[in-house]
Amino acid sequence: MIETRGLTKRFGATLAVDGLSVTVRPGAITGFLGPNGSGKSTTMRMIMGLDRPTSGSASVNGRPYEKLRYPMREIGALLDADAAHPGRSAYDHLLWLAQSNGIGRARVADVMDLVGLSQVARKRVGTFSFGMRQRLGIGAALLGDPQVLVLDEPMNGLDAEGILWVRTLMRSFAAQGRAVFVSSHLMSEMEGTADHVIVIGQGRLIADEPMAQFLAGHSLGSVHVRAPSATALRPVLESAGGRVREEPDGSLTVLGLSAPRVGDLALTAGVAVHELWMRSDSLEAVFMKLTQASVQFRAGSPMSTAGA
């Protein structure tokens, strides 16, 4: 697993990470979310020993990264798809990494096949598209068959097939009892993939909980009900404290009441209900609500093109 305790990083006057204490556990995909400039990449770099903490600590399986004898066998990471030398072939890039950690050539060939790059193994990385470099970076992370996988925006530049492949890979990894720590701005992907979520803003922890609990606990949610006598049901719901809006199709959207409560009220009032369902906020909506005050780079409204 990964553990950080009071992890802090300053760059001059800038406080990038502020006393972060989290645990990334095995057997689950942990989504790492935050606005741009929130400290996600800096946190991952400190876990991987690439940045030295100002204070606090980060450990992998109970030890700092630099204390791991063969680190790639314990933790694999994709932090920058452009880290490979452009003049080196894909195969040679993975080979030197493997040799640095006592990993044989056979594993290099297996990984090239696993990430779908066998046919271009001898081509220079500088000729690769961004998506191909992403696949190569994931291959480097998998070389040591590690128990912990750290991925920073792994789906950037991938097509639909590539995104499905990464999603399946992460799920398979976690199902084997391994830990996956993944940062992404693709909220729909994280909502459908991550088991647990850690959210930070301006370097500080905002949330650290199971995905289902996170969505349920921070979602306003709404109840949608379709009834042939909606006009009779509306005052009943409003008298019970519900905020009711009639939709163009005649259905009602109710805030402030649970779906079971709406159903019970309709039954008591003798109003037949044809449809009743609860709609929770999406991960994107909850994330935007929680991190609104932590957004560092906020764009203005799109410029009007009227009269151009």
C-alpha positions as CSV (number, residue, x, y, z in Angstrom):
1,M,0.0,0.0,0.0
2,I,0.9,3.7,-0.1
3,E,0.8,5.9,3.0
4,T,1.5,9.6,3.4
5,R,1.7,11.2,6.8
6,G,1.7,15.0,7.1
7,L,3.1,15.2,3.6
8,T,4.1,18.8,2.8
9,K,5.9,20.4,-0.1
10,R,6.9,24.0,-0.6
11,F,8.4,25.5,-3.7
12,G,9.7,28.8,-2.4
13,A,6.6,30.8,-1.2
14,T,4.2,28.4,-2.8
15,L,2.7,25.7,-0.6
16,A,1.9,22.9,-3.1
17,V,1.0,20.1,-0.7
18,D,-0.2,20.9,2.8
19,G,0.0,18.1,5.5
20,L,-1.6,15.4,3.4
21,S,-2.3,12.1,5.2
22,V,-3.9,9.3,3.2
23,T,-3.7,5.6,2.7
24,V,-4.0,3.8,-0.7
25,R,-5.1,0.3,0.1
26,P,-4.7,-3.0,-1.8
27,G,-7.6,-4.6,-3.7
28,A,-9.1,-1.3,-4.8
29,I,-8.9,1.4,-7.4
30,T,-8.3,4.8,-5.6
31,G,-9.2,7.8,-7.7
32,F,-7.0,10.9,-6.9
33,L,-8.9,14.1,-7.9
34,G,-8.4,17.8,-7.6
35,P,-8.4,20.9,-9.8
36,N,-5.3,21.9,-11.8
37,G,-2.6,23.1,-9.4
38,S,-4.1,21.2,-6.5
39,G,-0.9,19.3,-5.8
40,K,-1.8,15.9,-7.3
41,S,1.3,15.5,-9.5
42,T,3.6,16.8,-6.8
43,T,2.1,14.2,-4.3
44,M,2.7,11.4,-6.8
45,R,6.3,12.6,-7.4
46,M,7.0,12.6,-3.7
47,I,5.6,9.1,-3.4
48,M,8.0,8.0,-6.2
49,G,11.0,9.8,-4.7
50,L,11.3,12.4,-7.4
51,D,10.5,15.3,-5.1
52,R,11.8,15.5,-1.6
53,P,9.1,16.5,1.0
54,T,9.5,19.7,2.9
55,S,8.1,17.8,5.9
56,G,6.1,14.6,6.5
57,S,6.6,11.3,4.7
58,A,5.5,9.0,2.0
59,S,6.0,5.2,2.0
60,V,5.4,2.2,-0.2
61,N,4.7,-1.0,1.6
62,G,6.1,0.6,4.8
63,R,9.3,2.0,3.3
64,P,10.3,5.2,1.5
65,Y,10.7,4.7,-2.2
66,E,14.5,5.2,-2.1
67,K,14.8,2.3,0.4
68,L,13.3,-0.2,-2.0
69,R,16.0,-2.5,-3.4
70,Y,14.1,-3.2,-6.6
71,P,11.4,-0.5,-6.7
72,M,9.9,-1.5,-10.0
73,R,9.0,-4.9,-8.5
74,E,6.9,-3.2,-5.8
75,I,5.5,-0.1,-7.4
76,G,5.1,0.9,-11.0
77,A,4.3,4.4,-12.2
78,L,3.3,6.4,-15.2
79,L,3.8,10.1,-14.4
80,D,4.9,11.5,-17.7
81,A,4.4,9.8,-21.1
82,D,7.2,12.0,-22.6
83,A,9.8,10.6,-20.2
84,A,11.2,8.2,-22.8
85,H,14.2,9.4,-24.9
86,P,12.8,10.1,-28.4
87,G,15.8,8.6,-30.1
88,R,15.6,5.3,-28.3
89,S,13.4,2.4,-29.6
90,A,10.4,1.3,-27.5
91,Y,12.0,-2.0,-26.8
92,D,15.3,-0.5,-25.7
93,H,13.5,1.9,-23.4
94,L,11.8,-0.9,-21.6
95,L,15.0,-3.1,-21.7
96,W,17.2,-0.6,-19.8
97,L,14.5,-0.1,-17.2
98,A,14.1,-3.8,-16.8
99,Q,17.9,-4.3,-16.5
100,S,18.1,-1.6,-13.8
101,N,15.8,-3.7,-11.6
102,G,17.0,-7.2,-12.4
103,I,14.1,-8.0,-14.8
104,G,14.8,-10.3,-17.7
105,R,14.3,-9.8,-21.5
106,A,11.4,-12.2,-21.6
107,R,9.3,-9.8,-19.5
108,V,10.1,-6.9,-21.8
109,A,8.7,-8.9,-24.7
110,D,5.6,-9.9,-22.7
111,V,4.9,-6.3,-21.7
112,M,5.3,-5.0,-25.3
113,D,2.7,-7.5,-26.3
114,L,0.5,-6.6,-23.3
115,V,0.4,-2.9,-24.2
116,G,-0.1,-3.6,-27.9
117,L,3.2,-2.2,-29.1
118,S,5.0,-5.4,-30.3
119,Q,4.7,-4.4,-34.0
120,V,6.5,-1.1,-33.4
121,A,8.9,-2.3,-30.7
122,R,12.0,-1.3,-32.8
123,K,10.7,2.1,-33.8
124,R,12.0,5.2,-32.2
125,V,9.8,6.7,-29.5
126,G,10.0,10.1,-31.1
127,T,7.9,8.8,-34.0
128,F,5.1,7.7,-31.7
129,S,1.8,9.4,-31.2
130,F,0.9,10.6,-27.7
131,G,-1.4,7.7,-27.3
132,M,1.4,5.2,-28.2
133,R,3.7,6.9,-25.7
134,Q,1.0,6.5,-23.0
135,R,0.9,2.8,-23.7
136,L,4.7,2.6,-23.5
137,G,4.6,4.5,-20.2
138,I,2.0,2.0,-18.8
139,G,4.2,-0.8,-20.1
140,A,7.1,0.6,-18.1
141,A,4.9,0.7,-15.0
142,L,4.0,-2.9,-15.5
143,L,7.5,-4.2,-16.1
144,G,8.2,-5.4,-12.5
145,D,4.7,-7.0,-12.1
146,P,4.3,-4.7,-9.0
147,Q,1.8,-4.8,-6.2
148,V,1.1,-1.1,-6.5
149,L,0.3,0.9,-9.6
150,V,0.4,4.7,-9.8
151,L,-1.0,6.3,-12.9
152,D,-1.2,10.1,-13.6
153,E,-3.8,10.8,-16.3
154,P,-3.3,7.4,-18.0
155,M,-6.2,7.9,-20.5
156,N,-5.0,11.1,-22.0
157,G,-4.5,10.7,-25.8
158,L,-6.1,7.2,-25.9
159,D,-8.9,6.3,-28.3
160,A,-12.0,4.4,-27.1
161,E,-10.4,1.0,-27.3
162,G,-7.4,2.3,-25.4
163,I,-9.5,3.8,-22.6
164,L,-11.4,0.5,-22.3
165,W,-8.1,-1.4,-22.1
166,V,-6.8,0.9,-19.3
167,R,-10.1,0.5,-17.4
168,T,-10.0,-3.3,-17.7
169,L,-6.3,-3.4,-16.8
170,M,-6.9,-1.4,-13.6
171,R,-9.9,-3.5,-12.6
172,S,-7.9,-6.7,-13.2
173,F,-5.0,-5.3,-11.1
174,A,-7.3,-4.5,-8.2
175,A,-9.1,-7.8,-8.4
176,Q,-5.8,-9.5,-7.8
177,G,-5.5,-7.7,-4.5
178,R,-3.1,-5.0,-5.7
179,A,-3.4,-1.3,-5.2
180,V,-4.2,1.2,-8.0
181,F,-3.7,4.9,-7.4
182,V,-5.0,6.9,-10.4
183,S,-5.3,10.6,-11.1
184,S,-7.7,11.7,-13.8
185,H,-9.8,14.7,-14.9
186,L,-12.2,12.3,-16.7
187,M,-14.9,12.3,-14.1
188,S,-17.2,9.9,-15.9
189,E,-14.4,7.4,-16.2
190,M,-13.5,7.7,-12.5
191,E,-17.2,7.5,-11.4
192,G,-17.5,4.1,-13.2
193,T,-14.1,2.8,-12.3
194,A,-12.8,3.9,-8.9
195,D,-13.8,2.1,-5.7
196,H,-12.4,4.9,-3.5
197,V,-11.8,8.6,-4.0
198,I,-9.3,11.0,-2.5
199,V,-10.0,14.7,-3.3
200,I,-7.5,17.5,-2.6
201,G,-7.7,21.3,-3.2
202,Q,-4.8,23.7,-2.8
203,G,-2.7,20.9,-1.4
204,R,-5.2,20.0,1.4
205,L,-7.4,17.0,1.8
206,I,-11.1,17.6,1.0
207,A,-12.4,14.0,1.0
208,D,-11.2,10.5,1.5
209,E,-13.9,7.8,1.3
210,P,-15.5,5.0,-0.8
211,M,-16.9,6.3,-4.0
212,A,-20.5,5.3,-3.2
213,Q,-20.3,7.0,0.2
214,F,-18.8,10.1,-1.4
215,L,-21.5,10.5,-3.9
216,A,-24.3,9.7,-1.5
217,G,-23.0,12.0,1.2
218,H,-22.3,15.0,-0.9
219,S,-25.0,14.8,-3.5
220,L,-28.2,16.9,-3.2
221,G,-30.0,14.4,-5.4
222,S,-33.6,14.6,-6.5
223,V,-36.6,12.3,-6.8
224,H,-38.6,12.0,-10.0
225,V,-42.2,10.9,-9.9
226,R,-44.7,10.4,-12.7
227,A,-48.3,10.2,-11.6
228,P,-51.6,10.6,-13.5
229,S,-52.8,13.0,-10.8
230,A,-49.6,15.0,-10.4
231,T,-51.5,18.2,-9.6
232,A,-53.1,16.4,-6.6
233,L,-49.7,15.0,-5.4
234,R,-47.8,18.3,-5.6
235,P,-49.4,20.0,-2.6
236,V,-49.0,16.8,-0.5
237,L,-45.3,16.8,-1.2
238,E,-44.9,20.5,-0.6
239,S,-46.7,20.3,2.7
240,A,-44.2,17.6,3.8
241,G,-41.3,20.0,3.1
242,G,-40.5,19.0,-0.5
243,R,-39.5,21.5,-3.1
244,V,-41.4,20.5,-6.2
245,R,-40.9,21.4,-9.8
246,E,-43.2,20.3,-12.6
247,E,-41.4,19.2,-15.8
248,P,-42.6,19.8,-19.3
249,D,-43.6,16.1,-19.6
250,G,-45.9,16.4,-16.6
251,S,-43.6,14.6,-14.2
252,L,-42.5,16.1,-10.9
253,T,-38.9,16.7,-9.7
254,V,-38.7,16.7,-5.9
255,L,-35.9,18.0,-3.7
256,G,-35.7,17.5,0.1
257,L,-37.5,14.2,0.3
258,S,-36.3,10.7,-0.2
259,A,-37.9,8.3,-2.8
260,P,-39.4,6.1,-0.1
261,R,-40.9,9.1,1.6
262,V,-42.4,10.3,-1.7
263,G,-43.9,6.9,-2.3
264,D,-45.4,6.7,1.2
265,L,-46.9,10.2,0.9
266,A,-48.5,9.3,-2.4
267,L,-49.9,6.1,-0.9
268,T,-51.4,8.0,2.1
269,A,-52.9,10.5,-0.3
270,G,-54.4,7.8,-2.5
271,V,-52.5,9.0,-5.6
272,A,-51.4,6.3,-8.0
273,V,-47.7,6.5,-9.0
274,H,-46.5,5.1,-12.3
275,E,-42.8,5.9,-12.0
276,L,-40.6,6.8,-9.1
277,W,-36.8,7.0,-9.1
278,M,-33.9,8.7,-7.4
279,R,-31.4,10.7,-9.4
280,S,-28.1,11.4,-7.6
281,D,-25.6,14.0,-8.7
282,S,-22.8,12.8,-10.9
283,L,-19.2,12.7,-9.7
284,E,-18.5,15.7,-11.8
285,A,-21.3,17.7,-10.1
286,V,-20.2,16.7,-6.6
287,F,-16.5,17.4,-7.4
288,M,-17.3,20.8,-8.8
289,K,-19.3,21.7,-5.7
290,L,-16.6,20.6,-3.2
291,T,-13.7,22.1,-5.0
292,Q,-15.2,25.4,-6.1
293,A,-13.3,27.4,-3.5
294,S,-10.0,25.6,-4.4
295,V,-9.9,26.3,-8.2
296,Q,-6.7,28.2,-8.9
297,F,-7.0,28.7,-12.7
298,R,-10.6,29.9,-13.4
299,A,-11.5,30.8,-17.0
300,G,-13.8,33.6,-17.8
301,S,-17.0,33.4,-19.8
302,P,-16.6,32.6,-23.5
303,M,-16.5,35.7,-25.6
304,S,-19.5,36.5,-27.6
305,T,-19.1,36.2,-31.4
306,A,-22.3,38.2,-32.1
307,G,-21.7,40.8,-34.8
308,A,-18.3,39.3,-35.8
